[in-house]
Amino acid sequence: MVKNNKKAQSLPLNTIVIAMLVIIVMLVIIVFFVGKFGESNDTINNQKSSNCDISNPVIRSLGYVHAEYSTNTKDNSKCAHHDFSPLSIIPKDENGAVCCVTKQEGTWTND
């Protein structure tokens, strides 16, 4: 005589329900992170194309207090002031001058 064992039948059903819940949670997490990271990447790309100005959030977030395009008449790829350094994530201007930034307050002297 064969008895119906209901516990044996409920195990696969519980396993399938748990597996479906895990898959749904994983999909929600993936969509959340892909959406947020994609948005952040677009924001950074838009800010990177901004002008060389201290109001640019990328420049401010890096701790710089002053930003300007190079005024070095000999070589626009170098900064005119020795306290400044070129910031390559900001595109050059139409004359090929690089964005020069400093973390120092005050006045600057030419090289």
LINJO-V508711 format. One record per helix or strand of 2 or more residues. SS is the DSSP state (~ for helix, > for strand). FROM is the first residue (numbers start at 0). LEN is the number of residues. Records with the same first field share a line. If there is no record, write none. Layout:
# LINJO-V508711
SS=FROM-LEN / FROM-LEN
This chain:
# LINJO-V508711
~=5-43 / 56-5
>=65-4 / 84-2 / 98-4
